[in-house]
Amino acid sequence: MSAKRFFITLVSLLVLTVSSGVRAGLDIRHWVTPEGARVYFVENHDLPMLDVSVDFDAGSARDTRARSGLANLTRHVMSLGAGPYSERDIAERMADVGAILSGRFDADRAGFTLRTLSGANELEQAVTVLIEVLARPRFEPAIVEREKARVVAALQEAATKPEFIGEKAFMAALYGEHPYGLHESGEVDSVRALTASELADFHHRHYRAANMSIALMGDLTRAQAEALASRLAVGLPPGPAPEPIAPAPDSATPGERVLPHHATQSHLFMGLPGLKREDPDYFPLHVGNYVLGGGGFDSRLTESVRQKKGLAYSVYSYFMPMRELGPFQIGLQTRRESTAEAVATVREELARYLESGPSEAELEQAKNNLIGGFPLRIDSNRKILEYLAVIGFYRLPLDWLDTYPAKVAAVGRDDIARAFRARVRPEAMATVVVGGQIENARK
């Protein structure tokens, strides 16, 4: 490896610490390209690097049950040959300039991230590859068949693991026939049936500029950012963004489901659909969940389940905000013989929390920790890029990051109690256990 290439690769892997000025208040610039792509840009010249994120409303919620796995496979194969570049060409052209091309995928979003040096030659080579990946993926049948086989093998292996079995059953119990109930990677039979032409059609219908959000963070001027965003958008298929997906249910299929497994520990999944990304109760639920089960050793669930009774090494709760109602989930692993007691303890603690909410001391500790730890969540270009991508895709206010500490500080006990009682309804929750029995856990 040449000295120049070694230097490029080394620099590209560094964590980019942003300046105190950027941390104090992000100057997020926002515009829409003539093709309809939404752009979010933060200019930062501390280091000669650029981070790019492009997202499309093309996640697994755009699948059908018969073609589950189509969205995931489409995004994956896009980077394995595009325009004039073979799979090997793409890897080599990125490596030659020390650039890193990665992907992201979930129920809502499908997209790519690019990290590259901002020098003219390096930036041009990396961006040119990204443009081809977005606009002209090849979907070569041989590569599609190879990747289908890999996905099928991974699904078959995962189907033996209790955490995978439980998560699938839990999401099905929460969402039923709603697209959020589909597994992101699909099912073995549906993936096997996919064709290269179906991937190309999915790309044409969903990877459009009108369905695109672009986040740019780093060493560009506003004029350069506008030119880059236009280049990313201009070659994409024409047409409008797809219609929104259907609203998610606000209740799970209630009750308990036990799935047998030979594992020495039981895996517990408990919850219901709970929170949209732009929900007005985001901050009361965010702060309140820190006290309940999101704060590690500071949380109520850890105190009652682990420290007092020794039933689990780790127990947690979280809200996953999504475009529609994302899941509220409580989870733990426990000895098979302790399953009923662990489930009963979680339910008792949740009931107490819904009745009384956090104490003033717990609330103060939660707010101090969330506010105090927040600077570490935006202390690099890469981390800021992730927030920019979320702000852009979900169309959150541009000052979301700047106002985060104040909104956390403003949360009161009554706000948390009201929000939790409205969203976390035990009678509407599903419980899935992989392993031991829970008959004696009913309240």
Beta strands, then each sheet from edge to edge (+ up, - down):
strand 1: 29-32
strand 2: 38-43
strand 3: 49-56
strand 4: 81-82
strand 5: 85-86
strand 6: 100-105
strand 7: 110-117
strand 8: 212-218
strand 9: 255-259
strand 10: 265-275
strand 11: 315-319
strand 12: 326-335
strand 13: 430-434
sheet 1: 1+ 2- 8- 3+ 7- 6+
sheet 2: 4+ 5-
sheet 3: 9+ 13+ 10- 12+ 11-
end
